[in-house]
Amino acid sequence: MTSQTSKITYLRRLVAIMTSVVGLAVVVLTFLQVEWDRRESLRQHVADMENLSAALTRQAESTIRDAHAVLLGMQRKLQVSGYGPESLNEVLEVARAQSAILTDVQGFTVLDANGRPLVTTVRNPITSYSALDREYFLVHRNNQVSGLYIGPPVKSRMSGEWVISLSMRLSDASGEFHGVVMATLLVQHFVDFYQTIDLGSQGVIGMAKRDGTLLVRSKDSDQHAGLNMSSSPLLRKVNEEGVTRGSLVLTAMIDGVRRIYGFDTSDEYPILVAASLGEEEAMAAWRSRSLQNWSLAACVLVILFSMGWLIWRALGRQGRMEARLQSMHRDLALANHALEIMAGEDALTGLANRRRLDEALRAAFQSAAAQGQPLSFVLLDVDHFKRFNDQYGHPAGDEALKQVAAVLKRHAKRNADTTARYGGEELALILPGAESTAAMAVAERIRADVEALAIANQGSPYANLTLSIGVASCTPGQAIQTPADLVAAADVALYAAKSAGRNRVNLAAQPV
C-alpha cells in the first residue's frame, strides 16, 4: 500500500512536471515562431524598400542624366559659337526639342552674367527678374563648383512652381564668368510619381542631396522643401560611415513617425532616394498573425493544463482511496493481530493458551536440539484449588489464578521464556537455555512468591494458597527425544511433589 501511495505521489508530480514542461515548450515555440515571423516580415519589408529605393534612384539618375546631357550641349554650343542672337536662337531650338521629350524637365534657361534670362523654354515665363541672389547662380559666379550643380528646391520666379535647378557655368573665351545654363525639374512631377506607389498612409519617399538638403518628399513636399536633414541617422550613415545602400528603422525627424527605410545613393550624382513604410502599418499583418498564434497557443495551454489538472485530480482521488485502503488494511492487520493474540492467549490469565504453549515448546525443543543447548520445562499446579473454588466461589478462584499468573510472568524475564496456562489450575513455564539448577531456582522463587501473596485457603493444610511444581530439564535429542517426553517428565515430578505433601518444587528423576 505504501509503495502504491508513493507511486501515485510520484505520478502526480510527474504529471505536474510534464504539464509545466509541455506548457513552457508551447510558449517558447510560439515565441520563436512569432519572432521568426516578425524578422521575416521585417526582412521582406526591408528588401522591398531597398529595391524600391534603388529603382527610384536609377529613375532620378536617368532624369538628371538626360537634362545634364542637354545642358552640356547647350554649354558647348554657347562657349564655342558665342552668345550672339543667332547662337542663342539655335540653342533655344535644341532646348525646345528636348523639353518636348523630357517631361520631368520644366524648361531650359540661359542666364547672363547679371542673372537675367536670355532664352528659356519655360512656358509663359516671367522674364523680368534676376537670379543674382539664387544659390546656384552664386555658386557658379564664384566658381565654387565645376560641372553640374544640383541646387535646393526653390519656387521658380518665372513660373511660380517648385523646381529643382540643374545648372552649369558659362564662361567666355578668356574663362571669365558669362552666366549660367540651367534646367529646372518640376518637384510636383516627382511627387505625383512617388504618390502612385502604394506605401500606405504612413509611407514616404524622399529624395535628398548628399549634404542633407531635402529635394522632394512625397508628402508635404512644399512645406519641407530645402530642409536640412544632415543630422538624421540615415544621412550620417551615408556620409560618416560611407554606406551607399542599406536600410534602417528609425523615427522620422519631420513627423515623428517610426518607419522602415531603404535607401540608395547615386554613383553619378550627389543624391540619394529613401523609400519607407510606417512600421505600425507594415507590421500590422504580422501582429494579426502573432495574435492568432498566441491565441492558438493559449487554447492549447488551456486544454493542456485542464487535462493535466483533471489527471492530477484523478490521481489525487486515487491516492486518497489508496490511503483509505491502506488505513483499512492497517486496521485489518491490527484486528488480525489481535485475533491471533486472542487465539493464542488465555482470556482469564493473559498467559499463552495450550495450543500456543505446544507450538512454543516444539520450537524451543528444535532450537535447543540444533544448538546442543539445555531446555527446562516447569509445570505448576495450585494446591487444593477445587476446595478454594467451593469455599470462596469461582470469581475468587479466577482472581486467585490471575495473581498466580502475574507472579509467573514476573519470573519469565527473558524474551525466549514462555508462560502458559496448561489447563484448569495448572500453569507452565518454558526456560530455553536453562539447566536444572537454574530452573529449580526459578521454580522455587515462584512458589515462594505465590505463598507470600497470603491468599487465604482454609481448605489447605497451609491455610494459604500454595503451589506444587514439577521441573524437567534436558538436552533435547539425548535421553529425551520429544517435547512430549519432556512434558511427561515434568508431570511425573509434579505428581511426586503433590504426593510429598504439596507446596514444594520437585525435579524430574529421569536422566537428562
N, C-alpha and C positions, 0 to 999 in steps of 0.2 A: 504493500500500500504506500509506504513512504517513497519507494522508488517510483511508483506511478505518479504520486503527487509531485515529486521533483521533476519528472518528465513533463508534466503539464506546465509547471512553472517555467521550465526551460523552453517549451513550445510557445508559451505566451511571450516570453522575452524575445524569442526568435521572430515571432510574428511582428512584434513592435519594431524590432531592428530592421527586418526585411521591408516592412511598410515604409519606415523612415528612409531607408536606403533607396528604395524604388522611387519614393516621392522626391527625394533630393535629386535622383538621376533625371526624373521628368523635368524638374525645374532647371537643372543645369543644361540638359539637352535642348530644352525650349529656349533658354537664354542664348546658347550657342547658335541655334538655328536663327533666332531673331537677329542676333548680332551679325551673323554671316550675311543674312538677307539685307541688313542695313548697309553693310560695307559694299555688297554687290550693287545695291541700288545707288549708293553714293558714287561708286566707281563708274557705273554706267552713265550717271548724270555728268560726272567729271569728264568722261571720254566724249560725251555728246557736246559739252561746252567747248572742250579743246578743239574738237573737229570743226564746230561751227565757227569759233573764233579764227581758226586757220583759214577757213573758206572766205570769211568776211575780210580778213587781212589781204588775201590774194585779190579779192574784188576791189578793195581800196587801192591796192598797189596798181592794179590794171587801170583804174580811173586816173590816178595821178600820173602813171607812166604815159598814158595816151596824151594827157594835157601837157606833160613835160616835153614830149616829142614835138608837139606843135609849137610850144614856146621856144624850143631850141631852133626850130626852123625860122621862126619869126626873128629871133635874136640874130642869127647869122645873116639873114637877108638884110636887116637894117644896118648891121655893123659893116657889111660888105658894100651894099648899094647906097648907103647913106639914109638920111632922114627927110629927103625931099618928098613932095606930094606924090610923085609917081611911085616911089618905093613904098610909101605908106599905103597907097591905094592897092598895090599888089599884095602887100601883107594883109590888108583888110579882106581882100577876096579869098585868100587862102584861109584866114581865120573863120570867115563866114561858112566856108565849105566844111571845115572841121567841126564847127559848132552844130551844124545840122546832123552830124554823125554822133558826136559825143553828147549824149542827152544829159549827163550829170554836170556838164560844164555850162554855167550860166552865160559866159562870154569871155572873149579875149580882149584885152585893152592894152594900148601903148600909152605910157605917161611920159611927159617931157621932164626935163631936169627940175622944173618948178612944181611937179606933181599934178599937172593938168593933163586931162586926156587928149591925146592926139587923134586916135581912132579907137573904136570899140565895136564889138558885135552884140553888146547888151541891147536888148530891145527897149525902145523908148527911154534912153538914158537921160539922166540929169547931168549935163556936162559942165555946169557952172560950179564946179567945186575944185578943191585942191587936196592932194593926198600928202601934202608936206608933213603932216603930223602922224601919218599912219606908220605903224611899226615896220611893215615890210619895206616901205619907202626909205625910212631912216636907216634900216639895216643895209640896204644896197648903196645908198648915198655915202654912208660911212665905210663902205667896203668891208663890212664885218663878216660876210659870207661869200663864198664863191659857188656858183651853180644855183640849183633850185632852192628857194626858201619857202617853207610852208608856214604861213602866218596863222595867228589865232583867229577864231571866228569873229567876224565883225558884221555890223549892219551896214550893207552897201549904201554909199551916198548916191550912187547912180540909180539903184532900183528899189532901195528900201528893204531888201531881203537880206536874211542872214547868209553869209557866204564865208568860204574858206579861201584865202588867197594863195595861189602858187605863183611865185614871182622870180624873175631873173634880172640881173643888172644889164643895162645898156651902156656901152662906152663908145666914145668917138675914136678916131684913128690914133689919137695920142694917149688913149686909155683913160681919159677924163670921163667923169660921170655924165651920162646924157639922158638918163631916165630909167624907166622900168617897163618891162613887158610882163604882163600879168594875165593869169587865167583865174576865174572865180568859180568855185564849186558850190552848188546850192546845198546848204545844210539840210533843207527840207526834203530834198531828194533822198539823201541818206536816211533821214528819219522815217520817211514813208516806206522805204525799202526794209529797214530794220523792223518796222511795225508789222510787216507782212509775216514775220517769223513768230510763230506762237510760242511764247515763253511763259505764259500765264500772266496773272495780274501783277506779279512781283518781279518778273523777269526784266532785265535791262541789257541793252547792247550799247557799248560806248567805244568811241574812237578817240585816242589822245596822242599827243606828241610825246616823245621820249622824255622831254623836260617836264612833263606833268600837265601841260596845257590841254584841257578838255576841248576837243574839237566838235564831237557830235555825241548826243545822248538820245536814245530812243524815247525817253520820257522827259518832258520839261526841258527840252534842249535849249530853248531861248533863255530860260531863267538861269541856267548854269553855264552858258556859253563862255569859254575862256577861263573857267575856274581852274585854279592851280591845284593839281592832285598829286604833286611830287612827294607829299608826306604819306601817301597811302601805302599800306603794306605791299600792294601789287607793284606800284612803281618802284618802291625800294628794292623789291625782289629783282626787278628788271635791271635797274641802274646800279645797285650796290652789289648784288650777287651775280650779276651777269646772266641771269636766266632769261632765255629768249622765248621759251614756250613752256606753259605749265598750267597749274590750277591751284586754287586755294579756296578755303571757306572763311569768309570774314564779314564783319558788319560794315555796311557802306558808310562812307563819310557824309554823303549828301543827305540821305533819308533815314539812316539808322536801321535799314532792313538787312538781316543776315542772309547772305546769298552764297551760292556755289559758283565760283568763277572759273572760266577757262580763258586763257589769253595767248596771243601770238604776236610777235613783233615782225616787222618788215625788214628784210635784208637789204632793201634798196633805199628805203626812206625812213626817217626817224619817227615812225608812227607805230602804234600798236592798237589792236582791237581786242576788247574783252566782252565775252558773252556770259550772261549769268542767269541763274534760276533762283527764285526765292526758296530758301532751304525748307521753309514750312510747307510750301506748295509742292516742292519737288519730292519731299519725303512723305507726303500725305498717303500715297498708295502703300508705302512701306508701313506706315503707322497703322493703316487699316489691316494689312496682313499680320502685323505684330499683335494687334488686338485680337484677331481671330486665333492666332497661335496660342496666345496666353489664355484666351477663353477656353480653347480646347484643352490646354494643359490643366486649367482649373477644374474642368469637368472630369478629366482623368484623375486628378488628385482627390476630388470629392468621392468619386467611385472607389478609388484605391483605399482611401482612409476609411470610408464607410465599410467596405469589405473587411479591411483589417480590424476595424473596431468590432464588427459582428463576429469575426473569428475569435478575436481576443476575448470578447464577452462570452462566447460559447465555451471557450476553453476555461474561462473563469467559472462558469456554471459547472462544467465537468469537474474542475478542481474542487469546487465546494462539495459536489456529490461524492468525489473521491474522499474528501476529508471526512464527510459524514459516514461514509462506508468504513473508513479507517477507524473512526471513533467507535462505530458499531462493532467492528472487528475486535478492537481492544476490549470493549465491554464484554463481547462474547468470550474472548480469551480469558478475561478475569473470571467470568462466570464458569467457564470450563475448568479453570484452575481451582476455583472454589469447590466445584463439584468433585474434582479429583481429590482435593483435600478432604472434602466430606466423605468421599468414597473410601479413603484410606485412613480415616481418623475416627476414633471412638467418640461418639457425641457427648457422653457423660464426662469422661475424664480428660478429653483433649489429647490422649495418647494415641499412638498408631493402633489400628484395629488388627485383628488376627491375620487378615489377608496381607496387609502391608507388612506385618511382622514376618510372615513367612517369606515374602519377597526380599526383605532386608536381610534376613538370616541367610537365605540362599546366596545372595550377592556377597555378603561378608565371608561366608564359608568358602566360596570360589576364589575370592581375592586372597584370603589367608593361605589357602592351599597353593595358589600360584606363587606367592611370595615366601612361603615357608614360615609364616608368622603365626603366633598363638591366637586363639579366639576363645572368649568366655561367654557363657550364657547363664543368666541369673533368672530364676523362676521364683516369684514371691506369692504368698497366699496370706490373706487376712485371717487371723485366727478367730474361730467361733463366730464367723460373720453372720451365719443364719440366726444364731441366738441374738446377735445385735439387732438384726432386722426385726425379729419377732418382738423384742423388748422395746426398741426405740422407734420402730417404723421404717418403712422403705425410704422416705425422704431423708431421714437422718443417716440411713445407710449410704444413700447416694452421696451425701455431703462428706461422709467419712471417706469414701472412695476417692473423691476429688482431692481431699487433703493428703491422702497417701500418694496419689498420682503426682501432686505438686512436689512432695519430698523426692519422689523418684526422678522427676525432671531435673531437680537441683543437682543431683549427683551424676546426671548424664552430661558431663561438662564438655566433652569433645563433640565435634560435628559428626564424627563417624558413629558415636554412641546412639543407640536406638532404644526408646522406651515404648512399651505397648501394653495394651490390655489383652491378656491371654485368653481370658474368658471368666465371666462371673466376677468373683473377688480375687482372681489370680492375675498378677501383673508380670511383665517380663522386661529384661534389660539385656541388650547385646553390647558386649565390650570388645570390639576388634583390637588386636594387638595386646590384650591384657592376659597375663599368665594367672594361674590360680591364686597366688598370694595377693596380687593386686585386686583381683576380682573379689576375693573373700573380704578384703579391707573395705571395698566399696559397699559390698552387701551388708557388712556389719554396721557401717555408718548409717545406711538406710534404715536398718532395723532399729538402731538406737534413736534416730531422729523421729521415727514414727512413734516409738514408745514415749518419747519426750513430748509428743503432742498432748498426751494425757487425755485422750478421748475415752470417756468412761464406758466401760463394757462390763456390766455386772454379771454377764453370762460367762466371763472368762476368769480363770483362777488368778489372773494377774490384775483383775479389776479394771484394766485399761485395754484399749485396742492395741494388739501386737501383731507382728509378722513372723511367719516361718519361711525361711529362704533356702532354696537349693541352688548350689553353684556347680557348673560343669565347665571344665577347661580342657582344651586340646590343641594339638597342631593338626589341622584337617588333612586327611589323606593318610594318617598313620594308624593309630588304634581306632579312631572314629572316622568312618568313611562318608557319612552323610549328615546333613543338618538334622534329620530326624533322630539319628543316633545321639547327637549332642543334646537335643531337647529331652530325649528319653532319659539320658544320664542325669540331667538337672531335675527331672521329675522324680527320679528314684531318690536323689539327695533330698528333695523337698519332703518326700514321704517319710524319709528317715528322720528329718528334723521334727516333723509332726509327731512321729512315734516316740521321739526322745523327750516330748513334753512341750513342744511349740516354743515360740518366742526365741528362736535361735537360728543360726546360719549353719548349714551343713554342706560339705564339699563332696562331690561325687567320688566314690571309692574306686571306680574302674581306672585302669592305667590310661594315660594320655600320651 
